[in-house]
């Protein structure tokens, strides 16, 4: 599966710790992330992470493009609910795309853990049937 990992500044340590804890699950999947988040996860875990721009510089939109093209199966976006984000419209658009394209999304650690546990059990395999991966030529 194709999984994107995104985190606001004050949540980056949380997502790095999360990726470290679930490295055994993540290593079997294709990982994508916004700039600094991806670098920190790759450095801490040794996992291969395809990195996009930082969120405010267009990384959220690059991940949104993957969703729109049916090339992303799961989004884990550790949002900081206590800090206003200058690129909030991009964030809302990204979450909206997940809703439109039936991409499971977690915005906090509790939900992310539930999705990863489900992923490890095969509960997200329905995406391979309902949303078969498009081939690019």
C-alpha positions in Angstrom: 0.0 0.0 0.0 1.0 3.6 -0.5 1.0 5.6 2.8 1.6 9.3 3.3 3.0 10.7 6.6 2.6 14.4 7.4 3.0 16.3 10.6 2.8 19.9 11.8 5.9 21.2 13.5 4.9 20.5 17.0 3.8 17.0 16.0 7.0 15.9 14.2 8.4 14.1 17.2 5.1 12.2 17.6 5.1 11.0 14.1 8.8 10.0 14.2 8.1 8.0 17.4 5.1 6.5 15.7 7.0 5.5 12.6 9.7 4.0 14.8 7.2 2.0 16.8 5.5 0.6 13.6 8.6 0.3 11.5 7.9 -3.5 11.0 4.6 -2.6 9.4 5.8 0.4 7.4 8.8 -1.4 5.9 6.4 -3.5 3.8 4.7 -0.4 2.2 5.6 2.6 0.0 6.0 5.7 2.1 5.6 9.3 1.1 6.0 12.4 3.3 6.3 16.1 3.2 9.9 17.5 3.4 11.2 17.7 7.0 8.8 15.0 8.3 10.1 12.6 5.7 13.7 13.4 6.4 13.2 12.9 10.2 11.4 9.6 9.7 14.0 8.3 7.3 16.9 9.3 9.6 15.3 7.8 12.7 14.0 4.5 11.2 16.2 3.8 8.1 12.9 3.4 6.1 12.8 4.6 2.5 10.5 7.6 2.3 9.7 9.5 -0.9 9.9 13.2 0.1 7.8 16.0 -1.3 8.1 19.7 -0.6 7.3 21.0 2.9 3.5 21.4 3.5 3.4 25.2 3.1 5.6 25.1 0.0 3.2 22.7 -1.8 3.9 19.3 -0.2 0.3 19.0 0.9 -0.9 19.6 -2.6 1.6 17.1 -4.0 0.2 14.5 -1.7 -3.3 15.6 -2.7 -2.4 14.9 -6.3 -1.5 11.3 -5.4 -4.9 11.0 -3.8 -6.7 12.5 -6.8 -4.8 10.0 -9.1 -5.7 7.0 -6.9 -2.1 6.5 -6.0 -2.4 6.8 -2.2 -4.1 4.3 0.1 -3.7 5.8 3.6 -2.9 9.2 5.1 -1.5 9.8 8.5 -1.5 13.5 9.2 -0.6 14.5 12.7 -2.2 17.9 12.9 -1.7 20.4 15.7 -5.2 21.5 16.7 -3.9 24.2 19.1 -1.8 26.2 16.5 -3.2 28.1 13.6 -1.6 27.1 10.3 -1.0 29.7 7.6 -1.7 27.1 4.9 -4.9 25.8 6.5 -6.8 25.9 3.1 -4.3 23.4 1.7 -4.9 21.2 4.7 -8.6 21.3 4.4 -8.4 20.5 0.7 -6.2 17.5 1.5 -8.6 16.1 4.0 -11.5 16.8 1.6 -9.7 14.8 -1.1 -9.5 11.8 1.3 -13.2 12.0 1.8 -14.0 12.3 -1.9 -11.7 9.4 -2.8 -12.4 7.1 0.2 -8.8 7.3 1.5 -8.6 6.4 5.2 -7.1 9.3 7.2 -5.9 9.7 10.8 -5.2 13.1 12.3 -4.1 11.9 15.7 -2.1 9.1 17.3 -5.1 7.1 18.5 -6.7 6.9 15.1 -3.3 6.3 13.4 -2.7 3.3 15.7 -6.1 1.9 14.8 -5.4 2.2 11.1 -2.0 0.6 11.4 -3.4 -2.3 13.4 -6.0 -2.7 10.8 -3.5 -2.5 8.0 -1.4 -5.3 9.6 -4.5 -7.5 9.8 -5.4 -6.9 6.2 -8.5 -4.8 7.0 -7.5 -2.2 4.3 -7.2 -4.8 1.5 -10.6 -3.7 0.3 -8.8 -0.7 -1.3 -7.3 -3.2 -3.8 -10.8 -4.2 -4.9 -12.8 -0.9 -4.6 -9.9 1.3 -5.7 -7.6 -0.8 -7.8 -4.2 0.9 -8.4 -4.0 2.7 -11.6 -1.2 1.9 -13.9 0.9 4.8 -15.2 2.4 4.6 -18.7 
